[in-house]
């Protein structure tokens, strides 16, 4: 655990297990064990609270995974202040902001290649003539938050603008003065120094900047940031960049999953931004994509053109029930509990004594999948009610021991199981 006796995510999981999992407490739901409440003055809770406060970056942000939009997946370097303003407008007019999508994040290519006479960033005049401060004010006027991009190297990944290496305090103060709420911090052109040396420098700079700024470590899983990221940032990339294909998306999910126990409120594993709506996958594949990101407590950062949403894209990204799994206050990332060839079962506890269960058919043929209670953590005798989150219906039958579904290729079923007896 890299110098920590308990990871925060694991500690929360243990707390929850002691309160809810009947098998751990020796009783079924409804018994004395299930009626226990978390004592906020207990030594375990205080240990968690003190552990969090000892983190280098304890800024109170990211208590649930961040939700919003990022410019890179759809626009790459072809961005300007009009796109950002119209995206903010669209998040509000579509109702997405009310669902929790609050960050409007500008990615690479927003600055001039040279700093000014005083060494400050200069917004690219051809793309952002009004400046970033005016743009931040506009985004804030919509009730939203704004994010910016930099790099822990001498240049960003596009090599079209400078990075922040050696300018951390100056840049952090600039971002704070502009009203920035989120910083995505990349890992390119760094001179070969380790990220464990470079990233904490920006962490300390942000602490001094006078404004809470969500710190996203875009380190690509280079030096396993999940092992050290909790004391440095609010999220950490566990994978290389995603692309808009089934294989890329699933491989990012696979690489992210082993670090599940290290995610917790205030610090999240990040398998990269969402590709839903960019056109490279089918609707069913995008539903799998959104489901895995949701149950994995990954940041839900949309990467499509919000101004031009299709009906299918809207139905996926606006699914309140799936979003609620992602935003569950327990903050426990689901695990892949069974993997038999192309058939997978993902599961994790959520609030209200419930379990989120995802059945994924990675193959190309229709197949029957089963989630068994002993795999997902329910006592074998538990009677459970199942809510289908994509069909928006509670199944008529209750289930004991397992739940099964026949699923098309590259498709999924996402349930919430609630013990009822």
N, C-alpha and C positions, 0 to 999 in steps of 0.2 A: 504493500500500500504506500510505498515511497515515504517512509517516515511518519505515517499516520496509523494509529492503532485501529481506527475505524474510518472507512469512507463515509461521507455524509449520506450518500444514497443507500449504502448497505445498512447504516444505522436506522434510517427511516424504514427500510424494509423489515428489519428486525423488530422495530417498534410496532409496525403494523401486524407482523406475524404473531407477536405476543398478544395483541389485542383481538385479532380476528381469526387467524387460521385455527379452527377448532382442533385439528389434529395435533397442533403444537401445545394446546392447552388441555387436551384430553376431553373434549366435549363437542357436540354438534351445535350448529347455529341455533340459538334460542336458549341454550344452557347458560350456566353461570359464567362460563368463560367468555361467551359472546356478548355478555352484558357489561363487560369491563370497559372502562373509559380511559383515555389517555390522561394521566395526571400531569398537567402542565407544570407542576412544581416538583415532579419526580426527579430523582438524580439522573436517570437516563436522558430525560428531555433536557435538563440543564446541561448535561455533558454535550449534547448535540448543539445547543445554543452557544455554549462557550467555544466549541470546536469551530463553529461557523464564524464567530467573531474573531477568532485568531487568524482567519484567512487574510492573506495580503490584500485581496480585493473583496471586501465585504460591503458592497454598495447597496444592498437591498433590492437589486434588480433581478429580473429573470426568475421570480419565484414559481412561475410556470413557463414553459417554453415560449420564446418570442414568436409572434405572428405578424406577418406583414408582406412586403414585396421587395424584391431586389432587381435591379436593372440588367444584370449581366446575362442571364440565360437567354433572354429574347433579344436584347438590344446590343450586347457587348459594348464596343466603344462608341456606337452611334447613339449617343445620348445628348440631351440638352435640357434647359430649364422648362421648355414647353412640355416635353414628355413627362417630366417629374411633376409639374403642376397638374397636368391632365390626369395623371395616374392618381394623384391625391384626390382630385375631384371624383374620379371613378370609384375609388374605394368607398367614398361617402355615398355617392348616388346609387350604387348597386346594393348598398346595405352591408357590404363586406366589413366595413369598419365596426359596425355594431356587433358583428360576430367575433371580433377580437383582432382583426387584421389592422394593426395600428402603425407599424413602421413602414416608412417610405425610404428605401435605402439606395443611395447612389453608389455604384461600384466604380471600377477603374476608369481612367481617362477623363476625369473631370477637371484636372489642373493643367496649367502650363508646364512645359518641361523645365523652366527655370524659376527659382524662387525670386522674390523681390530683393531690393537693396538691403533690407533688414533680415533676410533669410526666411521670410514667411511664404507659405503657399499662396499661389495666385490662381484664382478660378479661370478656366479657359475662356477667354473673352468671346470667342466665336460661338460657344455653346452655352455659357452661363454669364451673359453680359451684366445681369443684375447683381451677380455675386451670390455666394452661398448663404450669407446672412439673410438677405431678402427672401431667398427661396425657403429657408428654414422658417422664417416668420409666416410665410404663406401656408406652409404645411401645418404649422402649429395653429393657424387660424381655422383650419378644418377640423381641429380636435385630434390631429394625428401627431406622430413623432417622426423625426428625420434621422437617417443614418448616412454616414460617409465612409469612404474607403481609404486606407493607406497600406503601407507595406513596411515590414521590419527589415528592409534592405535599403540599398542606395537608390534604387529605382523600383517602381511597381512592376508587375508581371508584364504589362503591355509595353514597358520601357518608354511610355509617352509622358510620364510625369515622375517627379522625384518621390522616393520613399521617405520614411521618417527616421531611419537609422542615423543616430547622432543629433537628431532634432526632436527627440521625443517630448521634452518638456515644452518646448516652443509650440509644437504642433498640437499637443493636448490643450494648451491654453487657447490656441486659435480655435479649435473645435468647440471648446466650452463657450468662448465669446460669441461664436456664430449661433449657438443654441443647439448643437448636435446632441442627439440622444443615444446614438449607437455607432460603434466603430468596428468595422470589419478590417482585420489586420493581417495582411498576406505575408508570404514567406519567400518571395523571389529576390534574386540579386543581392544576397546577404553577405557575400564575401567569405562564405564557408563557416561562419561562426554558428554555434548551436542555438536552436530556438529557446532552450532553457536559459540561455544567457540573455538573448535579445528581448524576448517577450515581457519578462518582469520589469524591464526598464520602462516600457510604456505603461505597464500596470501602475507603477509608482508615479509616473507623470500624470496619469488620469486621476489618481488620488489627490494630487495637489492642484488640479485644474479648477476646482470649485463648482463642478457640476457633475451629478451622477450620469455616467455614460456606460451603457451596456457594452461589454468588451468581448468581441467575437474573435477567437484565435483561429485564423484560417491557415493552419500549419500543415494541413493535408495528411495528418497521421505520421508525419516525418519521424518524430521521436516519441511516439505514443503519448500524445498530449493528454489523453484521458487519465494517465497516471499522475500528472502534475498540474493539470489545467485548473482544478478547483480552487487553488490558491492564487491563480493568476488571472483568470477570466470568467465570464459567465457562460460561455459555450466554447467548444473546441472541435475543429474539424478532425474527424477520425479517418477520413478517406481522401483520395485524390478527387479532382473535379468530376461531377456527374455529367452525362450527356443524355440526350432525349431518346434513349433506346431501352428496351426491356433488359438486355444483358447488363448494360451499365448500371441501371437502377437497382437491379437485384444484387449485383456485386457490391454496390455501396451499402446496401442493407446487410449483407453478409459480413462485411468488414467492420461495420459499426456495432453489431450485436454482441460480440464478446465482451464489450466494455459496459454492459448494461448496469452492473452493480455500482459503477462509479458515477452514474447520473444521479442528481438530486436537486431539489429546489435551490435555485441560484447558480447551478452549473450543469450544462447539458451536453451530451454527445451529439455531434452534428455530422450527419452523412451527406451534407450539401443541400442546396436549395431544390425546391420542387420544380419539376418539368411539366406538371399537369397543364394541358392547354397549348403546348407548343407544337403539337401535331405529329410527333414521332412515334407515338404509341396509340393503341386502341383505347376505347373508353374503359373496357374491363381492366386493361393493364394499368391505366391511370388510377383506377379504383384500388388496385393492389398497392400501387405507389403511395397513394394518400393514406391507405389503411396502415401500411407498415410504418410510415413516418409518424402517424398519429399514435399508434400503440407503443412505438419506440421513444415517445416523448422527445422527438426531434423538433427543432425549430420548423415552424410552418411558414416558410418564406416563399411566396408565390414568385414564379419566374416567367410568367406569360404576360401578354399585353392585356392588362386589366380593362383597357378602353374598348376592347373588341372581344368579349367573352362569348363563346358558343353556349348553347343550352346544356350540352353534356358537361362542359367544363364548369359551368355555374353549379350544376347539380352536385358535382363532386366537391368542389371547394367550399360550398355553402352548407354542407351536411353538418347540422348542429350537433347531432349525436356523436359523430366521429370526432369532431372538434373537441367535444366534451371529454372524450377519452384522453386526448392529447393534453388538455388543460386540467386534468384531474389533480386536485390539491396534494394528493399523496406523493406525486412525482416519481413513481416507481416505473422504470423502464421495463417493458416486457422482454421475455427471453424466448428463444426458439427452443421449445421443450422437446419436440420430436422432429426428426428429419429422416424420412424414409424415401430415398430416391428423390423424386420431384415433388413429394408430398410433405408439407410442413405444417406444424402446429406451433403458433406463437401464443404466449399467455402472460398475463401479469395482473396483480391485484389493483383494484381501484376503490375509491371511497364507497361507503355504504355496504360493506361486507360483500362486494361483488368482484367478479373476475372478467376481464376482457380477453376474449379468445379469437384468434385469427387463424382461419384455415386457408392455406395458399396452395394452389395447384400450379407448380412451375412448369409442368409438362405441357404438351400440345393436345393431349387427348382428355376427354371427360373422365373423371375419376371420383371414387367415393373416399372421403377423408373422415377420420374419427379423432375427436379429442377426448381423451380418457381422464377421468377425475384424478387418478393417481399421478398423471403427468402434469396437470395444471394446478395441483395443490389442494383440491377439494377432497374431504373425506369420502370414502367410497359410497357410504349410505346417504349422502346428501341429495335431497330432492331440489332441483334447480329449475327456475323459470328462465327462458332464453328470449332475449330481445335481439332481432335481426336489425342491425344499424343501417344497412343499405336498403332494405325493404321497408324500414320504418314500421315494423310490426312485432308484437310479442307472439311467439308461437303458441298455438293452442295447447299442445301437450307439454307436460313437464318432463324432466329427464333425470335419470339416476345412473351414475356410473360412467356415462359417456354421452356425447352428442355427435351425430354424423350428418354429413351432407354430401351430395353428389355435385361436383363443381366442374365447370368447363375449363379447358386449358387456359393458362395465363389469367386465371380469375381467382376470386376469393369469396369467403363468407366471414363477416365480422359480427360476433355476438357479444353481448353482455349477459353473463350468467349470474342470477341472483338466487341464493339459497332461500327456499320457502318452507323447508321442512327437513 
